[in-house]
Amino acid sequence: MFNLIKNNITIRKGFIIGVILLVLFNLLLIGGYYAIHLNSEVNKHHTEVRNELNKKIDIISKKILTEENPNQYLENYAEKNNIKIEISNKDNTIVETYNYKESKKPGSNIVTSQIVEYKDTIYLLTLTQKQDIIGANVILDFFAFEFIIIAILGITGILGANKKILDPLVQLSQDFSNYKLGILPKKRKVRGGIDHIQHDFVDLVSKLEEEKAKQNRIIASISHDIKTPLTSILGYSELLLNNEKLSDTTKNKYASTIHNKSLVMKEIVEEFDDYLSCNIKDPTKVEKISIDHLVNYLYDYYKEDLKEKNIDFKVRTNCPNILISVDLSKFKRVFSNTITNSIRHYNNDKKILIININEQKDGKIKFEIADNGTGCKEDLQKIFEPLYTTDKSRKISGLGLSICKEIIESHSGTIKAENNKMGGFSIIFTINAYKED
């Protein structure tokens, strides 16, 4: 689940980064277009307007010298050409203004001036014309360029999305279809976030197949274990039914054998039920108990039975007041399975079984169930696998230790096995101490 969330975040980040890069690339192209093309167009237009204005001021300067009514001429000319004309004296004071209208349109003013002499008086003639920032043609060119850029980026984005998202999704869908047909998926080269999801799917399939193989192995083993006593039950029951000449002693012997074989089958089925039930979490059964309470329970429950078997039994702790939160019935099963396993594998006269319960520096509670039996010569990691059998010197079979592993892991703990300094075998597991929120 964590990987899936992480991959979703990676895909989302990749999409956001891709959009930001496309926007920045678009802005970069717009800036380049303005610097290379638009700026030169604006400057060209500005120069053309200024040159035209210079021609107009030359015409006006000559015309007012011959006009009978210069004021009327200037007024008409200013309105007709949509320009502002100002007349200033030698003190730089404006004496007359023609067509003075303040335009609200954005743009810049182009100004040109020229000295004229009228009736022996020197005046400064100034013409002002409003120039739009960008002409209509320039705007059309800009929109055409932007349309081309958006089209290119859109096509690039579609192709990129097709390669990074659509293709991997199609391949992932194909992996799902193939898996339904029994074809296992394989990891591909990572090119994007979808490929990480495909890797998660491959890992999930691998775990499912591993679990499936384990369950098949359990079923096959249980089926084999049940067939052996079942064959005996069928054989002896047929003898009882078909042979009326059997003596009472023989009949009782056969009946006893059938009963014993039935008990073996019952034990196998019950152990399998326990294995299944230990995977089911029921939060309503979780309770808080102190380590001291657990120590007293273990000592009182096992001391007499172990004493009869000549086993020196001790339970020790350095944290009696610490609380743990556990499903007590399942937690007790861990000790029951482990202690039962130890009882089977003593080969000396002085038998020792010690349970140490100690608080670690990281706050976890460490449990060690140690004996001085025969130890274990096989792979200590495999003994927790269902129905794994070790060497003849220490036969650990069935589901006992596998049940212990499932129970401890359901309590968010860890479990392991090792050969200890006493020459025997130890099961070590840790769980979290209970802490108030």
Secondary structure, DSSP 8 states (H G I E B T S, - for coil): -HHHHHHHHHHHHHHHHHHHHHHHHHHHHHHHHIIIIIHHHHHHHHHHHHHHHHHHHHHHHHHTTT-S-HHHHHHHHHHHHT-EEEEE-TTS-EEEEES-----SSEEEEEEEEEEEETTEEEEEEEEEEEESS-HHHHHHHHHHHHHHHHHHHHHHHHHHIIIIIHHHHHHHHHHHHHHTT---------SHHHHHHHHHHHHHHHHHHHHHHHHHHHHHHHHHHHHHHHHHHHHHHHHHH-TT--HHHHHHHHHHHHHHHHHHHHHHHHHHHHHHTT---GGGEEEEEHHHHHHHHHHHHHHHHHHTTEEEEEEES-TT-EEEEEHHHHHHHHHHHHHHHHTT--SSSEEEEEEEEE-TTSEEEEEEEE-S----S-TTGGGSTT----TTS---TTHHHHHHHHHHHTT-EEEEEE-TTSSEEEEEEEE-----
